[in-house]
C-alpha cells in the first residue's frame, strides 16, 4: 500500500521512530549539518536551502506543525546556548547579532519537515528515497518477506507454545461437547473468536496478509496478540465444558453467545484494545498491511518495537527453535 507521507502522521512517525533505518537514510542524503551540543543541527535557512524553498515556507510549516516537529527534535536555541552557537558558527549562519533566539532542526525534525513539504520537488525526492530505504531495511532484516516477522520477537516462542496448549484444550472441548459436524463447528467457533479479538474473520485476515490455504494464521500473530487469543480460547473451552456438564450437549449458537458475553466484560476491554492496537499498528508499519476494521486502533510503532523486530533485540527464530528444542518439549507436556 503506497503511503502518502504528506498526509499520514502515523506513517511519518513510523519512519522517525525506526532506529534501524534512520542511520541509513542519513547516510544516503547529502545533508551537511552543524555539530552542536552533541547532535547535528540545521538552521531554518539551511533547511530551506536544502529543500529549495523560501525560508517563509519553512516558517509556515513550523507554525502549522509545531507540536509534531518539536516532538521529533525541533527546538528553540536561546540564552547561553545561542551565544555559543553564534560564536562557533558565525561564518556559517546568517543570523543578526541581536536575535534573541533561533529555531534549530536535528536530523529527525529535518526529515519530518521534508515529509510535510508539498511545494518542494527536492522534498518529494527525499520522501521517495526514505520509503525505499525503509522497505529495503525491513526486507534485509527479514530475508525478503515479512509474513513471519512476528517470530523475530524473542518473546514469541513462549507465547506460541502456551497458545498451542490452550488451543488444544479448546479443540478437545469442541470435539467432545459441541454438537455438529467437526469441521463446521470448529471453523465457525474459531471465526467467532477471531471476530471478537480482531474484528475480522479468519478468511479476511488471511486475505490481508496474503496467506495461503496451508498457512497457519496463528503463526503470524504477535506474542501479545497470542496471549489475548489464549485468554479467549481458555475461557471458551471452560464455558463449553461447564455447559456440557449442565446440559449434556452444547450448540454452536450457545458457544457464540458465550464469546459475545466475554467480549462485553469490562476486564476484557483493555486486553482487546491492546491486541488490536498491536496488530493494526505493527502490520501497518512492518508488513505494509492496513486493517480497515480496526483502523481506529492504529498508532505509530515505537523505537523499542522496531528494535524488537528488526533491530538489536530481534532474533533468528529458526536458530532459536533449534537451540531450545528440549525446553519446548517440556513446555508442551
N, C-alpha and C positions, 0 to 999 in steps of 0.2 A: 504494500500500500504506500503510494507516494505521500510523503509528509511535506506540508507547506509550513516551513519554519516561521514565516512571517505572521501566520495566523494561529499557530498552535503553541501556546505557552508550555504545555506539558512536553511536547517534542523538543522545544528549546532547552528546557530544564534537564531532560534526559541526557542530552548531549553534554551540557555543562556539568552534570553530575558524574560523567563517565571518566574515572581517573586513569583508565587504560588507554582510551582513545585520545584524550587531551594532549599528552606529550607528542603524539604522532601528528596531530593537527598543527600544533605549534611549530613542529619541525618542517611541515610541508608548506606553511605560509611564509612569505617573505616579509616578516614583521621585524622592525628594528626598534624595540622598546628601550626605555631607560631603566637602569637598575637603581632602586631606591628603597631603603629600609627593608631589605631582604626580599624584595619582589620586583618584578618587571612591570613598568607602568608606561602609559602613554597619555599625553595631554589631549584635550578636545581637538586642538588644531592638528595634532599628529593623526588622530582617528579620522578626522575629516579629510586630510590629505591622502591617507591610505585608501579610504573608500571613495575618494574622488567626488566629494560633496561639499557644499558650503558649511562652514562651522555653525551657521544658524540652524541648519538642518539637524546637526548633531545635538545642538541645544534643545531643539524642539522635541526630539526623541527622548532626551533625558527628562524633560518636563513631563512628557506623556507616559513614560515607563519608569519613573524614578524608583518606585519600590522594587521592581524586578531587577533593575540594573544595580541598585545598591545591595540587594540580596546576593548578587553574583560578583561583587567586588568593586563596583564604582564607589569612590569616596571623595570627600572634600578634604583638601590639604590646606592647613592654615597654621598660624602661630609660628612656633619654632620650627616645625616640620617644613612649613613653606619657606622660611628663611634658608634652611639647609638645602632644600630642593633648588631654590633660585641660585644659591651660591655654587652648587655643584654643576648646574646645567644652564648657566647664564647665556652661553653661546648657542645652546640647542633649543631654547624655547623663546617664544615671542610673548612675554608677559610683562606688563608695565610694573615698575618697581613698587608702586603704591597699591597694587591689587591685594586685597585682604585675604583672598582665598582662591584656589583653583580646583577644578574637578579633575581627578585622575582615574584612568581606567587600568585595571590589571588585565591579564590576558583573558580571563573568563568573561569579564564585562565587555572587553573589546570584541570578543566573538558574539556576545549577547546582542550588542547593538548592530553587528553585521547581520545577524539573523532577523533583525527587525526592519532594517532599511529597505524600503521598496523602490527608492529613487536611484539606487546605485547599481550599475552593471557589475562593478567590482564585488559588491556585497552578494549579488546573485551568484557570481562565480564561486565565492567563498562558501556559500551555503551548499552548492553542489559538491564542492571538494570535501566539506565536512561530512556530508551524508555518505559519500564514497568511502571515506576513511573509517567511519563508524561501522559500516557494513563489513568492510574488509577486516577490521579488527575482530568483530564478533565471529565471522566465518573462520578466521585463522585460529581463534581460540577453541572453536567447537569442531574443527575439522571439516568445515564446509556446510554443516547442517545444524539447525537449531531445534529440531524436533525433540531431542532429549537433553536440551541444555539444563533442564531442571536437575539432572543427575550429577551435575558438576558441583552442586551444593553438598558439602561433606555431611550435612545432617540428613540428606535424602535417604541414605541406605537404611538407617534405623527406622525412620518413619515408614518406609516402604514395607519392611518386614513386619512391623506392627500392624499396618493396614491390611496386609495379606492375611494375618491371623484373624482380625475382626471380619474381614470379607468372607473368609471360610466359615466363620461362625454364622454369618448371615445366610450364606449359600446353603448350609446344612439346615437352618431353620426353614428356609423357603422350601427346600426339598421335602422335609419331613412333615411340615404342618400347614402349608398353604395349598389350597385347592386349585386345581387347574393343570394344564399342560406344562411340563417342566421348562420348556424353552420360553413359552409365552409369559408365564408368571415371573420368571427370573428377569427377563429383559424389561418387562413392564415396571416391576418394582425398582430396578436399577435406574430406569429412566425417571421415575418419581424422585429418587434420591438426588440424581444429578440436577434435575429441575429445581429441587428445593435448595441445593447448595449453589449451583451455578446459574440458575435461571435459563438453562439450556439443556435440551435432551442430549443423550449420548451421540446420536447421529449428527446433530447440529454442531457439537463440539468437534467431532471427528472431521467434519467438512471444513471447519475453520482452520484446523491445523493440518489439513490435507493428509489425514491418516488413512492408511489402507484398511481393508476389512480385517486383516490379520493383526494390525497394531492394537496393543492393549492400551486403552485410554488412560487407565490409572498410572501407567508407566511414564506418562508425560506430565503428571501433576507435580507441583512443587511440594516440598516437605510439609510446610504448614497447612497446605490445602489437603494433603493426605490425612493430617490429623483431624480436620473437620469432617472429612468423609468417614474416617474411622468412628468418630463420635456418632454420626448418623447410623452407620451400619450396626454398631453395637446396640444402640437404643432400639432400632427396628427389630433386630434379632431377639432382644429380650421381650419386646412387646408381642412379637409373634408367638413366642413360647408361652408367655403368660396367658394370652387369649386362647391358645390351643388347650392349655390346661383347664381353662374355664369352660370352653365351648366344644372342644374336640377337633374342630377344623376352622381354619381362618380363610377368608376370601381375600382376593387381591384388592378389592374395594376397601375392606377394613384396614388393610395394611396402608393404603393410600391415605386414609383418614388419620392414621397414627402419625404418618410422616408430616401431614399438614399441621396437626396439633403440635408436633415437635418444632416445626418451623416458626410457629407463633409464640413459643415460650420466650420470655424476656431474657433468660440467661443464654439462650442460643443466638440471639441477635448479634452480639459483638463477634461471635465465632464466625457467623455467616459473613458479616461485613468484612472481617479480616481476610477470609478466604477469597471473597470476590475482589477485594482491592488488590491482593497479591496476584491473583490470576489475571485480572484485567490489565494491571499496570505492567507486570513483568512480561506478559505475552506481547503487549504493545511495544515495549522497549527492546526486548531481546529476540522475539520471534516475528516482529512486524505483523502481528495479528490483532485485529480490533474486534472486541466482543461487544456488539451493539446492545445486547440485552442487559449488560452490566456496565455500560459506559459511564454511568453516574459515579462509579467507584474508581474511575481511572485517575491515577496520580503519577507524579514523576517518581522514577526509581532512584533510590538513594545511592550515594557513592559506596556505601557498605554493601549494598546488594550487588552492585557491579563487581566489587571485589569477590563476592561470594560465587558468582557465576563465570566471570571471565578474567578475574584478577588474581592477586596473590593468594587468596583464600580458596580458590576453586581447586577441584581435584580431578584426576583421571579416574572415572568411575570404574571402568573395566579392570584397571590395575588394583584399585581399592577392593573390588569384589574378589579378586584372586587372593589378595593378602588376608582377607577376613572371612574366608570360606568356613573355617571351623567355628568362628564366633556366630556367623549367620545360621549355621546348622543348629547351634544350641538355642538361638532365639526362636527358631521355628518349632522347637519341641514343646 
